[in-house]
Amino acid sequence: MKIDGYCDERFISVKHAFEKNFELGFEVGASFAVSLNGKLVVDIWGGFSDSAKTKPWEKDTIVNVFSTTKVMTALCIHLLVDKGLINVDAPVAKYWPEFAQATKENILVKHLMSHSAGLPGFDEKIPVEALYDWDRIIGLLASQEPWWKPGTKIGYHMITFGYLLGELVRRVTGKSLGEFFRDEIAVPLNIDFHIGLPETFDSRTSNIIPPEEVFAKW
């Protein structure tokens, strides 16, 4: 397996471990980068970006990073806090009035950010396709009661985190989460990260290959 990119000799064991993953069949295509004190010391990639192994993984291949997007979402809220547009100790309903339904008038912004709001899922059973309907999901979250007393427990808001904080961004700025992140963070800092990917980037996007498919071949 050919591994492209740069690896500082001090971290050559990292490159060897990266190569080993391909040898063991744990990877089809991947990239890995590390910066130390502001300097890029590892920036490597290899393999393929499709399950048929016809499309090489390139330096600028884009891959779904799943819940890492929660970090970028939180950054957007922190930026709005820095601008004085959001107070983490304020009720969510101050910015999103409809959220005050079903005993949620005292849920604070910091409860959303700390996964302690008691809204990790939906009372109503919904199809996966409904997750693409922003207004429907926001309406569900605004109308339902918390599953526990906010601030007393922490439960990973795996699915709802982006909607809850994304709606705060939309209410305060008039922009979607993706638009705000692009305009205020990605473009100014020249970051190749997207929340909502334009079709123009499709050719750079890798397939997602389920782990069971990889391990079944191993």
Sequence and secondary structure as in RCSB ss.txt:
>XXXX:A:sequence
MKIDGYCDERFISVKHAFEKNFELGFEVGASFAVSLNGKLVVDIWGGFSDSAKTKPWEKDTIVNVFSTTKVMTAL
CIHLLVDKGLINVDAPVAKYWPEFAQATKENILVKHLMSHSAGLPGFDEKIPVEALYDWDRIIGLLASQEPWWKP
GTKIGYHMITFGYLLGELVRRVTGKSLGEFFRDEIAVPLNIDFHIGLPETFDSRTSNIIPPEEVFAKW
>XXXX:A:secstr
  EEEEE GGGHHHHHHHHHHHHTTS SEEEEEEEETTEEEEEEEEEBSSTTS SB  TT B   GGGHHHHHHH
HHHHHHHTTS  TTSBGGGT GGGGTTTTTT BHHHHHTT SS SS SS   GGGGG HHHHHHHHHHS  SS T
TS     TTTHHHHHHHHHHHHHSS HHHHHIIIIIHHHT    SS  GGGGGGB     HHHHHHH 
